Amino acid sequence: MAEPWWRTGPQDIHRLEDRISSLYAERCHIDRDDNAIVLVNKARTVHVPAAWLAVLLVGPGSRITHPAVTLLADSGTAVCWVGEHGVRLYAAGTGTARGSQLQLRQAWLVTRPKERVAVARRMYEMRFTGEDTTGLTLQQLRGREGTRVRRLYAEHSARTGVPWVKRDYKPGDAFAAGDDVNRLLSAANSALYGISHAAITGLGASPALGFVHTGNALSFVMDIADLYKAEYTIPLAFDLAAQGLTSERDARTAFRDAVVKGKLLPRIVTDIKRLLVREGTELSDEDLGALWDDGDTVVSSGRNWSAADHLDIIPEPEPEPEPEPEPEPDERHGSGDEEAAS
């Protein structure tokens, strides 16, 4: 059957790093008009080209139609259902990825201790440049990280004149605990988790397979977000607190501006690939639709493998035994001669 005319083909899917990073919509009706999604509220109607959007953040008070979700999925645009102002992430749909190669590579690295530690060392080097991490264990890396982060808090406190005591955070409620800097830091970090999650999902990696963090469905999201806290959210929280801008909205909008100015989304995409993919290697993002064979090989799907010159995936059933022939009437009741003789 021919593809519907509106279905977006693989050649039409724009790279994640080339798209507008995110669009947050709340208290509106989200529908579809041709190849655009339409945001409707009492004030106005806005058309947004779906294929140029990396992620649509659907906030409270919104409803979205089935055709709109279909268009976003076909365009490779991730859909995330978030809390007010996009701070919390409740659920996410599919992204731009069509293949599983990056996720398979990630699983291979996570399940091998030597390779996993090597990735953790590269993460540390990306956060704190200029240190030799050769041969360091995870325990030693954690110790160095703690020292560097405490020193960072102290430096920004001295720079801005904002007092700093310790990091305070209430799990599940990013803006509930601590002083102004702590609350701003938690709110900005939540937004950072959101964009990191969108990038990971969009590339086709697994949010759960973390290298430093583990045991959480968002372990890799926390790994990636940690790469940018020293550069983005920590100085941002101190700067806002020094200016008296202490609301959750202040943290979210300031972080959004910093993301656009610093071109953080394409940087996250590049860094994820740098961590997971061997240098000089290009993993295919195509939907292979294949079947796993022994070792590292695959065979094509969508064909009948029962022929004699192909691998038998499902063994042929044993032939049923032939039924016993029915006896002839003469044999069942004896011959007429025997009856005459008796």
Disulfide bonds with the S-S distance in Angstrom:
none
